[in-house]
Amino acid sequence: MKEEIDENKEKEVIQKAYKYNVLSVIGAVLIILANQAHNLLELEIGLLVGFVTVILQVLALVSALLATRKLRKLYPDVVGNRRKNIK
């Protein structure tokens, strides 16, 4: 029973990490598009979009770190087993 709960928590963490990676990719694409600006207005809009994506990425990073810390406290055996399986 506890193994099923641990597997569900592990899947949940992986799904959250996947969402944050998708946010990072979207942010990178938006920054690339902002660099393609041909005039000052496009450049300003691109910079604003770039700043927004950086803020979103920082928020995603902070929430991922907090979730990891919380899960390590609640389920230390899941994190330990995962490290052993990787090696």
KAKABEL-V500254 format. One record per residue. N is the residue number from 1. PSI is psi in whole degrees, 0 to 359 (* if undefined). OMEGA is omega in degrees with one decimal (999 if undefined). D_FIRST is the distance of its C-alpha to the first C-alpha in Angstrom with 2 decimals. Layout:
n = <N/N>
psi = <PSI/PSI>
omega = <OMEGA/OMEGA>
d_first = <D_FIRST/D_FIRST>
//
This chain:
n = <1/2/3/4/5/6/7/8/9/10/11/12/13/14/15/16/17/18/19/20/21/22/23/24/25/26/27/28/29/30/31/32/33/34/35/36/37/38/39/40/41/42/43/44/45/46/47/48/49/50/51/52/53/54/55/56/57/58/59/60/61/62/63/64/65/66/67/68/69/70/71/72/73/74/75/76/77/78/79/80/81/82/83/84/85/86/87>
psi = <314/327/323/319/317/319/320/318/320/318/321/318/319/320/320/316/322/317/319/325/321/318/319/319/317/318/318/318/317/322/320/316/323/329/348/14/142/346/177/322/315/323/317/316/319/319/318/316/320/316/319/317/323/317/317/320/322/317/320/320/314/315/326/319/319/319/320/316/317/317/326/322/319/321/73/334/330/314/319/316/322/319/321/324/332/321/*>
omega = <-179.8/178.7/178.2/178.4/179.2/178.8/178.2/178.6/179.2/177.4/179.5/178.9/179.1/178.5/177.9/178.9/178.0/178.8/-179.8/176.2/177.3/176.7/179.6/179.3/178.0/178.1/178.5/178.7/178.9/177.9/176.8/177.8/179.3/179.4/-179.9/-175.6/-179.6/176.4/-173.1/-179.7/177.8/179.5/178.7/177.8/178.3/178.0/177.5/178.1/177.9/178.1/178.7/-179.6/177.2/178.1/177.7/179.6/177.6/177.4/178.1/179.0/-179.2/-179.4/176.8/178.3/178.0/178.2/178.6/179.6/-179.3/-179.6/176.6/178.7/-176.8/-174.4/-178.9/-179.3/179.2/-179.2/179.3/179.2/-179.6/178.8/179.8/-179.2/-178.2/-176.1/999>
d_first = <0.00/3.80/5.40/5.29/6.57/8.80/10.05/10.91/12.70/14.41/15.62/16.84/18.79/20.27/21.39/23.04/24.76/26.00/27.49/29.25/30.62/31.99/33.67/35.23/36.58/38.04/39.63/41.15/42.58/44.08/45.66/47.14/48.55/49.98/51.78/53.56/55.57/59.24/60.59/60.00/58.24/55.67/55.24/54.67/52.13/50.42/50.34/48.85/46.15/45.56/45.22/42.79/40.60/40.76/39.72/36.78/35.73/36.01/33.92/31.26/31.37/31.13/28.18/26.36/27.15/26.03/22.68/22.25/23.30/20.96/17.90/19.15/19.39/15.99/14.04/16.51/14.29/13.77/17.55/18.36/16.46/18.10/21.44/21.18/20.40/23.41/25.89>
//
